[in-house]
Each structure stands twice: as C-alpha cells, then as structure tokens.
Amino acid sequence: MPDENLIVVLRLEGALQSWGEDSHWNHRDTGEFPTKSGILGMLGCALGLEKGDQALIELEQAFTMAVRADRAGTRLVDFHTVTGSPLLTADGKPRSVGNTFISRRDYLQDACFTVFLQIDPKWRGRVKEALKNPIWPIYLGRKNCIPSKPVFMEETVEYASLIDAVFRYQPDARAVKPMAFEIEDRDDSLVSLSRPDKMVSADRAFALRSVWRGTVKEEENVPVKD
C-alpha cells in the first residue's frame, strides 16, 4: 500500500482532559473533542519545540487529523476563588474592580479518544520517535491532565483513509457506542462546522479549521453525517 496511506494512531486517555476552544482569563473551557492546536502542542512538547518556534507552524501544516470519541467522558466544572493584593490582570496590571474573582475550569472526566494522523514524511519519523521518548512531558490539553498510558499506539497502512480508520480501527475496550467522530476537511467537501483551532503564526494567532462530525453506529459500516 502506498506510503501516503500510512496513519499514526494515538490514544488519549486519562482521569482528566481539557481542550480549550474559547478560553478567557476567568473561564477555561473544554471542547467535546481534542483541538488541533492542542494536538500540535502535545507534539511540540514531545519534540521539545519552544513556544513561538516557527517550526510549530510548519508542523501544523504537515499533518491532518481525525478523532474518534471511544468514550466521550463526563464534564467536570472546577471553581476557584482567586485573591491577590493587588490582583493582577493577564498583562501584569492591577485589576480595576476588586481583588477577588471566581475562576472556572472545565474538564472531561474518564474520556478516551483515538486520534488518527496523516503526517508528511519529513516529520513522521521525528514525531513517532518523540512520542515514544518525549523531550518534555506530554499532557492532554492542560498541564495538570496527565495521560494514564503512553499515547502512541502504532503506525499502520491497513486503512485507505482517515475515515476508513475511524470506522474500522479497534476501539478501546471500554468504548461506548455510538461513537462520535470528527475529521479534518481540508477540501471543504464534507464540512459540517468550523473550529477556531488552526494555529497560523508563532505568536499564537488562530484561524478557523473546517471539520466534519459524524457517528460510528454499531449496526452500520458507512459514515453517518450529522
């Protein structure tokens, strides 16, 4: 089978995960699926790439991804009361309205995602070896979200495409069906929504990314478009 059909498979499983889509100073949200920027950050940590390194943008352009929610998990909301004297803003200036506020952080509990990556050959070998022996610790979206097992599963040429892998790759032993999936749609041919998680500059500017969401149903072997 042609080398371009080689797919790198990851499994993201842990007590907590958090994949921010629209986070603010006092509310750190999480999406239902891992973001591409979050996966990019995870690969960057494994490779030892510093924040702001232009190589991150090259890496972002070098891979296409699909994600299947073997277990969607349940949402946990963690509330914090933050106090300071004075309490500073994100840019280091004293807040103009009081020195106490409530901070909310959202997590997914006991979730498990299978991630399928098609990676440019220039990066593929480096990424695979880095995931096996990461330079910096790998985390699932936020630094306090530690994987419960190594994330690298395998590389395989058994599937004709990302969508083929989504439907046929063996789910986690505790998978809950039906399983939702999300696949990157670079051609905008199947797009069902856009996500603001495409990193376009080293200073952390983001653009919209087209994706298609659907469902893997136990009684079917073809995609079901939502």
URLIN-V700211 format. One record per residue. N is the residue number from 0. SS is DSSP state (hx for helix, st for strand, lp for the rest). OMEGA is omega in whole degrees, -180 to 180 (999 if undefined). D_LAST is the distance of its C-alpha to the last C-alpha in Angstrom with 1 decimal. Layout:
# URLIN-V700211
N:SS:OMEGA:D_LAST / N:SS:OMEGA:D_LAST
This chain:
# URLIN-V700211
0:lp:-177:31.0 / 1:lp:-179:30.9 / 2:hx:-178:31.1 / 3:hx:178:28.1 / 4:hx:180:25.9 / 5:lp:-177:27.2 / 6:st:174:24.7 / 7:st:-176:25.8 / 8:st:177:24.1 / 9:st:172:24.4 / 10:st:-176:23.8 / 11:st:-176:23.7 / 12:st:179:25.1 / 13:lp:179:27.4 / 14:lp:-180:28.5 / 15:st:169:26.9 / 16:st:176:24.4 / 17:lp:-174:23.7 / 18:lp:-173:21.6 / 19:lp:177:22.6 / 20:lp:-175:20.5 / 21:lp:-175:22.8 / 22:lp:177:25.9 / 23:st:-175:29.1 / 24:lp:-175:32.7 / 25:lp:175:32.4 / 26:st:178:28.7 / 27:st:-174:27.1 / 28:lp:170:23.4 / 29:lp:173:20.9 / 30:lp:179:17.3 / 31:lp:-180:14.9 / 32:lp:170:15.3 / 33:lp:178:18.5 / 34:lp:176:19.0 / 35:hx:178:20.4 / 36:hx:177:23.5 / 37:hx:176:23.9 / 38:hx:177:23.8 / 39:hx:178:26.2 / 40:hx:178:28.4 / 41:hx:178:28.5 / 42:hx:179:29.5 / 43:hx:176:32.0 / 44:hx:-180:33.6 / 45:hx:-179:34.0 / 46:hx:-178:35.6 / 47:lp:180:37.7 / 48:lp:180:36.6 / 49:lp:172:37.9 / 50:lp:-178:35.8 / 51:lp:178:36.3 / 52:lp:-179:36.9 / 53:lp:179:35.9 / 54:hx:178:35.0 / 55:hx:179:31.8 / 56:hx:176:30.6 / 57:hx:179:31.5 / 58:hx:179:29.7 / 59:hx:-179:26.5 / 60:hx:-173:26.6 / 61:lp:180:27.5 / 62:st:174:24.4 / 63:st:-172:20.7 / 64:st:168:18.5 / 65:st:-179:15.6 / 66:st:174:15.2 / 67:st:180:14.3 / 68:st:177:14.8 / 69:st:169:17.3 / 70:st:-177:18.3 / 71:lp:-179:16.5 / 72:lp:176:20.0 / 73:st:-175:21.2 / 74:st:175:22.0 / 75:st:176:25.7 / 76:st:-178:27.3 / 77:st:-179:30.7 / 78:st:177:33.2 / 79:st:168:36.2 / 80:st:-176:39.2 / 81:st:-179:40.4 / 82:st:177:44.1 / 83:lp:180:46.3 / 84:lp:-5:49.7 / 85:lp:173:48.7 / 86:lp:-173:44.9 / 87:st:173:43.8 / 88:lp:-179:40.8 / 89:lp:180:38.6 / 90:lp:172:41.2 / 91:lp:-180:44.1 / 92:lp:179:45.5 / 93:st:177:46.5 / 94:lp:-177:44.1 / 95:lp:-176:45.4 / 96:lp:173:44.1 / 97:lp:-177:45.4 / 98:lp:178:45.4 / 99:st:172:42.8 / 100:st:179:39.1 / 101:st:177:36.2 / 102:st:-178:33.8 / 103:st:177:30.4 / 104:st:-177:28.6 / 105:st:180:25.2 / 106:st:167:24.5 / 107:st:180:22.2 / 108:st:173:24.5 / 109:lp:177:24.5 / 110:lp:176:21.3 / 111:st:180:21.0 / 112:st:169:18.9 / 113:st:-176:19.5 / 114:st:-180:19.6 / 115:st:-177:20.1 / 116:st:165:22.2 / 117:st:-171:23.6 / 118:st:176:26.7 / 119:lp:-178:29.4 / 120:hx:179:32.5 / 121:hx:-176:34.6 / 122:hx:-166:32.8 / 123:hx:-178:31.5 / 124:hx:180:34.8 / 125:hx:-179:35.5 / 126:hx:-179:32.1 / 127:hx:-179:32.4 / 128:hx:179:36.0 / 129:hx:178:35.2 / 130:hx:177:32.5 / 131:hx:-178:35.1 / 132:lp:-174:37.9 / 133:lp:177:36.5 / 134:lp:175:39.0 / 135:lp:-178:37.6 / 136:lp:177:35.7 / 137:lp:177:32.0 / 138:st:-172:29.9 / 139:lp:175:26.3 / 140:lp:180:25.7 / 141:lp:-169:28.8 / 142:lp:178:32.3 / 143:lp:-179:32.7 / 144:lp:-173:29.7 / 145:st:176:31.3 / 146:lp:178:29.7 / 147:lp:177:31.0 / 148:lp:176:31.4 / 149:lp:-173:31.6 / 150:lp:-178:28.2 / 151:st:177:29.1 / 152:st:-177:28.2 / 153:st:165:29.1 / 154:st:-171:28.7 / 155:st:174:27.9 / 156:lp:-176:27.8 / 157:lp:-174:26.4 / 158:lp:-175:22.9 / 159:lp:-175:22.4 / 160:lp:177:19.7 / 161:hx:-178:17.6 / 162:hx:176:14.6 / 163:hx:178:17.3 / 164:hx:179:18.6 / 165:hx:-175:15.4 / 166:hx:-172:15.3 / 167:hx:-178:19.0 / 168:lp:-177:20.7 / 169:lp:179:22.4 / 170:lp:172:20.7 / 171:lp:-177:22.9 / 172:lp:180:25.3 / 173:lp:-179:23.9 / 174:lp:179:20.2 / 175:lp:180:18.2 / 176:lp:0:15.6 / 177:lp:-178:12.7 / 178:st:176:12.4 / 179:st:176:9.6 / 180:st:176:10.1 / 181:st:-179:10.5 / 182:st:179:12.4 / 183:st:-175:14.7 / 184:lp:-175:14.5 / 185:lp:-178:18.2 / 186:lp:-178:18.1 / 187:lp:-178:15.4 / 188:lp:-178:14.3 / 189:lp:-169:10.6 / 190:lp:175:10.4 / 191:lp:175:7.6 / 192:st:179:10.3 / 193:st:179:13.8 / 194:st:-177:15.8 / 195:st:-171:19.6 / 196:st:178:20.6 / 197:st:-180:22.2 / 198:st:-175:26.0 / 199:st:175:28.0 / 200:st:-176:31.5 / 201:lp:177:33.7 / 202:lp:172:34.3 / 203:lp:169:30.7 / 204:st:-174:29.2 / 205:st:176:25.5 / 206:st:179:23.2 / 207:st:178:19.5 / 208:st:-179:17.5 / 209:st:178:14.4 / 210:st:175:11.6 / 211:st:177:8.3 / 212:st:179:6.2 / 213:st:-174:5.0 / 214:st:171:7.3 / 215:st:-180:10.8 / 216:lp:-172:12.1 / 217:lp:-175:15.9 / 218:lp:-175:16.5 / 219:lp:176:14.5 / 220:lp:179:15.4 / 221:lp:-180:12.8 / 222:lp:174:9.4 / 223:st:-177:6.4 / 224:st:179:3.8 / 225:lp:999:0.0
